[in-house]
Amino acid sequence: MAKNCILEKSVLRQRQIENGLLELMQKDSYEDISIASLCRYLDLPYRTFFRYFEDKKDLLDSMLNHIFQDFAAMGAVNESDFIRQFTFWYENRKVLDALCKSNLQYKLYDYCLAYMNSTEAEQLLTAEMKELNALNEVCLFTASVFASMVIAWHADGFKKTPKQVAHIYYYMVTTPLFRPM
């Protein structure tokens, strides 16, 4: 687990290493990046890396946790919130580029689900869903739909605006999509 930094200097160094990984992932696959190559890229002593992180996976998880903390802080209960969330991913498309380049898109699913605010989701449940005790399923559904839409939107080259994608997402999670048979 990444070191929990308190001193500003340590926080900045940790973010520098995280940003270095993200920059290298723009060029190379995550698998092809070694701790040694990251340290050379950052002109960082090898042992310094281990003051902040246990290994490369720990570094990736720390980077994604910091990104998702910013994302989750936005909350989402209405269409305007979803516009802000899709705008966030548009503005952080380098993260999406890096994950997709390394075939790590599934990380977006994992982190969307991990950072989903179940308290907000529970407030939005219909009486029927509450009666079915379906909060976990609703969270899984909405997080996976959101992550799928972000990945598809990225793959499509962001042809739609954040507002357009947010509108589609909002419609999908608030409106029955199919007519009863």
Secondary structure by P-SEA (a helix, b strand, c coil): cccccccaaaaaaaaaaaaaaaaaaaccccccccaaaaaaaacccaaaaaaccccaaaaaaaaaaaaaaaaaccccccaaaaaaaaaaaaaaaaaaaaaaaacccaaaaaaaaaaccaaaaaaaccaaaaaaccaaaaaaaaaaaaaaaaaaaaaacccccaaaaaaaaaaaacccccccc
